[in-house]
Amino acid sequence: MFHQHTSQQSSFFSSARVLTLADYGWDAERERSFAPSRADGLVPGRVVRAERGLCDVAAENGFVRAVLPPAAGDRLTPCTGDWVAVRPATAAGSDTVVEVLERRTAVVRSSSSRTSCGQVLAANVDTVAVAVSLADPVKPGRVERMLALVWESGATPVVVLTKADRCADAQRATDEVAEVAPGVEVLVTSAATGEGMDVLVAVLSGTIVLLGPSGAGKSTLGNRLLGEDLLATGAVRDGDGKGRHTTAWRELLPLPHGGVLLDTPGLRGVGLHDADRGLDRAFAEIVELAEDCHFSDCAHATEPGCAVLAAVEDGHLTQRRLDSYHRLQRENAHAVSRTDARLRAELERPKKEIARLVRALKQSPDFKV
């Protein structure tokens, strides 16, 4: 049986709306894949909040707080947005997450720790709204970095320009962002006036994540989408216009127009983690130009016959854009090398253990050749 969780810390648990797993994105394909697990007595659920050793799960019969088993081997650690298999509690036990189901998408950034593993910010995301405040000068490099992260995840990015009411020339800022976001929809919004909110609601679908730095207006934007003030918003500091970090955890919230919203903390930094495909999508025009380079392994630095450098020379590509591409490529290559080094170390570990056992055996007085 399930031990239903009734914490009042989350808006979920005080909601009068009756929700089903379908409201959280459960579909026929997942149901078919889950059939063997049901036969074993497991039930599906979606993680709405993950903490150390525990997670709140939206299950078929309500919300439960489930225990996480110790991480082992290649077992994934659940994060917000994950679909999981839960073993219902016995009379004396706790509901337990026994498996993280396959992720269709995952937003991953490089870890701030010394490890080479990436940090999963959100799982099974359909649309990522990259929030960019128009109250501050637009930073093209930050937009490019965010888009590479999102494209790599497998989700669809949308750039949402917030606080349009505080910008003297929103059209100019929109054009500036559009130049560094090829193939991405760019929307101008103001949570204060309601500008662009109807269009935003029409564009966003499925599981939606808001990404951006503190002060970008993510929580205020999220509250407009939710139709009520469920997300904490923080005052912007006087002087520099920077926002305080008000979202301390990730939480999955149902939207009145359908779909769910995953609120994330303000990101102090977003490092790329093995994002080759994401970079190719974020800088699609450079990748297309590179097809006409004389050398197949052209680095677009000083090589003769470089079509990318030629585009910079004739003004079709800015030097800033190319410099940003090179910078993110170097960062990504470093992240990949850290991951490769970790994998090599893991592969060597069993060999070293076998060698240690062989040495111990040879030193045994009973050892005979």
ZIDAJO-V585475 format. One record per residue. N is the residue number from 1. SS is DSSP state (helix for helix, strand for strand, loop for the rest). PHI is phi as a letter, one per 40 degrees, with the letter a starting at -180 (none if undefined). D_FIRST is the distance of its C-alpha to the first C-alpha in Angstrom with 2 decimals. Layout:
((N	SS	PHI	D_FIRST) (N	SS	PHI	D_FIRST))
//
This chain:
((1	loop	none	0.00) (2	loop	c	3.79) (3	loop	c	6.65) (4	strand	c	9.21) (5	loop	c	12.62) (6	loop	b	15.63) (7	loop	d	18.52) (8	loop	c	21.84) (9	loop	c	23.47) (10	loop	b	22.81) (11	helix	c	24.17) (12	helix	d	21.01) (13	helix	c	19.09) (14	helix	b	22.00) (15	loop	c	22.62) (16	loop	c	22.94) (17	loop	c	22.85) (18	loop	c	20.00) (19	loop	b	19.38) (20	loop	b	18.20) (21	helix	c	17.93) (22	helix	c	21.49) (23	helix	c	22.62) (24	helix	c	21.79) (25	loop	h	23.65) (26	loop	c	21.37) (27	loop	b	23.85) (28	helix	c	24.61) (29	helix	c	25.80) (30	helix	c	22.63) (31	helix	c	20.63) (32	helix	c	23.06) (33	helix	c	22.84) (34	helix	c	19.05) (35	helix	d	19.11) (36	helix	c	19.25) (37	helix	c	16.21) (38	helix	c	14.18) (39	helix	c	15.69) (40	loop	c	14.35) (41	loop	g	10.67) (42	strand	c	10.94) (43	strand	b	10.73) (44	strand	c	13.71) (45	strand	a	14.36) (46	strand	b	17.54) (47	strand	c	18.46) (48	strand	b	20.05) (49	strand	a	21.07) (50	strand	b	21.41) (51	strand	b	22.44) (52	loop	c	23.38) (53	loop	g	20.44) (54	strand	a	17.86) (55	strand	a	17.31) (56	strand	c	16.01) (57	strand	b	14.50) (58	strand	c	14.82) (59	strand	b	12.04) (60	loop	c	11.96) (61	loop	b	10.07) (62	strand	h	11.90) (63	strand	c	12.58) (64	strand	b	10.66) (65	strand	b	12.64) (66	strand	b	12.29) (67	strand	c	14.44) (68	strand	c	17.25) (69	loop	c	18.58) (70	loop	d	22.34) (71	loop	c	24.56) (72	loop	a	26.24) (73	loop	f	28.98) (74	loop	c	28.74) (75	loop	c	25.06) (76	loop	c	24.89) (77	loop	c	23.77) (78	loop	c	21.69) (79	loop	b	23.65) (80	loop	d	23.41) (81	loop	h	23.39) (82	loop	c	21.78) (83	strand	c	19.35) (84	strand	b	16.76) (85	strand	b	14.34) (86	strand	b	10.99) (87	strand	c	8.97) (88	loop	d	5.26) (89	loop	c	5.42) (90	loop	c	6.27) (91	loop	d	7.52) (92	loop	b	10.47) (93	loop	b	9.80) (94	loop	b	9.35) (95	loop	c	8.28) (96	strand	b	11.41) (97	strand	c	13.94) (98	strand	b	15.48) (99	strand	a	18.06) (100	strand	c	20.17) (101	loop	c	21.26) (102	loop	d	25.01) (103	loop	c	26.68) (104	loop	c	29.14) (105	loop	a	30.92) (106	strand	a	30.92) (107	strand	c	33.19) (108	strand	b	34.40) (109	strand	b	37.07) (110	strand	c	38.75) (111	loop	c	37.21) (112	loop	c	39.08) (113	loop	c	38.61) (114	loop	c	40.94) (115	loop	c	38.59) (116	loop	c	39.30) (117	loop	c	35.75) (118	strand	c	35.26) (119	strand	b	32.89) (120	strand	c	30.53) (121	strand	c	30.70) (122	strand	a	28.56) (123	strand	b	27.02) (124	loop	f	27.16) (125	loop	c	29.80) (126	loop	c	32.05) (127	strand	b	34.65) (128	strand	b	35.87) (129	strand	c	38.07) (130	strand	c	40.49) (131	strand	c	41.65) (132	strand	b	45.32) (133	strand	c	46.94) (134	loop	c	50.35) (135	loop	c	51.16) (136	loop	b	52.07) (137	loop	d	54.17) (138	loop	c	52.26) (139	loop	b	51.67) (140	helix	d	51.92) (141	helix	c	50.84) (142	helix	c	47.52) (143	helix	c	46.90) (144	helix	c	47.79) (145	helix	c	45.48) (146	helix	c	42.50) (147	helix	c	43.28) (148	helix	c	43.53) (149	helix	c	40.08) (150	helix	c	38.60) (151	helix	d	40.48) (152	helix	c	39.29) (153	helix	c	35.63) (154	loop	g	36.00) (155	loop	c	35.37) (156	strand	c	38.13) (157	strand	c	39.96) (158	strand	b	41.45) (159	strand	c	43.74) (160	strand	b	43.37) (161	strand	c	46.38) (162	strand	b	45.38) (163	loop	f	47.60) (164	helix	c	50.29) (165	helix	c	51.71) (166	helix	b	52.76) (167	loop	b	54.59) (168	loop	c	58.26) (169	loop	b	58.23) (170	helix	c	54.80) (171	helix	c	56.40) (172	helix	c	57.99) (173	helix	c	54.72) (174	helix	c	53.02) (175	helix	c	55.75) (176	helix	c	55.44) (177	helix	c	51.73) (178	helix	d	52.23) (179	helix	c	54.73) (180	loop	b	52.16) (181	loop	b	49.30) (182	loop	c	50.63) (183	loop	g	48.45) (184	loop	b	46.12) (185	strand	c	45.95) (186	strand	b	47.16) (187	strand	b	46.35) (188	strand	b	48.03) (189	loop	b	45.94) (190	loop	a	46.17) (191	loop	c	43.21) (192	loop	c	45.85) (193	loop	b	47.80) (194	loop	g	45.27) (195	loop	d	47.51) (196	loop	g	45.88) (197	helix	c	42.41) (198	helix	c	42.50) (199	helix	c	43.54) (200	helix	c	40.84) (201	helix	c	38.09) (202	helix	c	39.61) (203	helix	c	39.73) (204	loop	c	36.28) (205	loop	a	33.42) (206	loop	g	29.98) (207	strand	c	28.58) (208	strand	b	31.38) (209	strand	b	32.23) (210	strand	b	34.99) (211	strand	b	36.98) (212	loop	i	40.03) (213	loop	c	41.56) (214	loop	c	41.09) (215	loop	g	43.37) (216	loop	c	43.03) (217	loop	g	41.32) (218	helix	c	37.91) (219	helix	c	35.94) (220	helix	c	38.48) (221	helix	c	38.35) (222	helix	c	34.57) (223	helix	c	34.71) (224	helix	c	37.17) (225	helix	c	34.93) (226	helix	c	31.96) (227	loop	g	34.25) (228	loop	a	33.52) (229	loop	c	33.82) (230	loop	b	30.40) (231	loop	b	31.78) (232	loop	c	33.89) (233	loop	b	37.51) (234	loop	b	40.10) (235	loop	c	43.79) (236	strand	c	46.13) (237	loop	c	48.51) (238	loop	c	52.08) (239	loop	g	54.59) (240	loop	b	52.65) (241	loop	g	50.16) (242	loop	c	47.31) (243	strand	c	43.83) (244	loop	c	41.68) (245	loop	c	38.32) (246	loop	b	35.89) (247	loop	b	32.73) (248	loop	c	31.25) (249	loop	a	28.09) (250	loop	c	27.08) (251	strand	a	24.87) (252	strand	b	23.98) (253	strand	b	24.97) (254	strand	c	25.18) (255	loop	c	28.81) (256	loop	c	30.13) (257	loop	c	32.21) (258	loop	h	29.42) (259	loop	g	28.13) (260	strand	b	26.75) (261	strand	b	28.72) (262	strand	b	28.13) (263	strand	c	30.12) (264	loop	b	31.59) (265	loop	c	33.71) (266	loop	c	37.45) (267	loop	c	38.62) (268	loop	c	41.44) (269	loop	a	42.17) (270	loop	b	41.05) (271	loop	c	42.19) (272	loop	c	42.09) (273	loop	b	40.13) (274	loop	f	41.42) (275	loop	b	42.27) (276	helix	d	45.14) (277	helix	c	43.98) (278	helix	c	43.21) (279	helix	c	46.71) (280	helix	c	48.26) (281	helix	c	46.64) (282	helix	c	47.42) (283	loop	b	51.03) (284	helix	d	51.47) (285	helix	c	55.13) (286	helix	c	56.02) (287	helix	c	54.33) (288	helix	c	56.30) (289	helix	c	59.54) (290	helix	c	58.99) (291	loop	c	59.33) (292	loop	b	63.04) (293	loop	c	63.66) (294	loop	c	66.37) (295	loop	b	64.25) (296	loop	c	60.85) (297	loop	b	59.60) (298	loop	d	61.20) (299	loop	c	59.72) (300	loop	f	61.39) (301	loop	b	63.25) (302	loop	b	66.93) (303	loop	c	67.06) (304	loop	c	69.85) (305	loop	g	68.85) (306	loop	c	65.55) (307	helix	c	64.57) (308	helix	c	62.16) (309	helix	c	64.94) (310	helix	c	67.23) (311	helix	c	64.79) (312	helix	c	64.85) (313	helix	c	68.63) (314	loop	c	69.06) (315	loop	g	66.56) (316	loop	c	63.83) (317	loop	b	61.41) (318	loop	c	61.43) (319	helix	c	61.89) (320	helix	c	59.06) (321	helix	c	56.67) (322	helix	c	57.83) (323	helix	c	57.62) (324	helix	c	54.02) (325	helix	c	53.21) (326	helix	c	54.86) (327	helix	c	53.13) (328	helix	c	49.62) (329	helix	c	50.50) (330	helix	c	51.58) (331	helix	c	48.44) (332	helix	c	46.26) (333	helix	c	48.36) (334	helix	c	47.85) (335	helix	c	44.05) (336	helix	c	44.21) (337	helix	c	46.46) (338	helix	c	44.04) (339	helix	c	41.23) (340	helix	c	43.61) (341	helix	c	44.63) (342	helix	c	41.05) (343	helix	c	40.44) (344	helix	c	43.70) (345	helix	c	42.76) (346	helix	c	39.43) (347	helix	c	41.35) (348	helix	c	43.94) (349	helix	d	41.54) (350	helix	c	40.95) (351	helix	c	44.71) (352	helix	c	45.49) (353	helix	c	43.10) (354	helix	c	44.78) (355	helix	c	48.18) (356	helix	c	47.24) (357	helix	c	46.18) (358	helix	c	49.43) (359	helix	c	51.51) (360	helix	c	49.83) (361	helix	c	50.46) (362	helix	c	54.12) (363	loop	c	54.60) (364	loop	c	53.38) (365	loop	c	56.33) (366	loop	c	55.07) (367	loop	c	55.19) (368	loop	b	57.80) (369	loop	c	58.78))
//
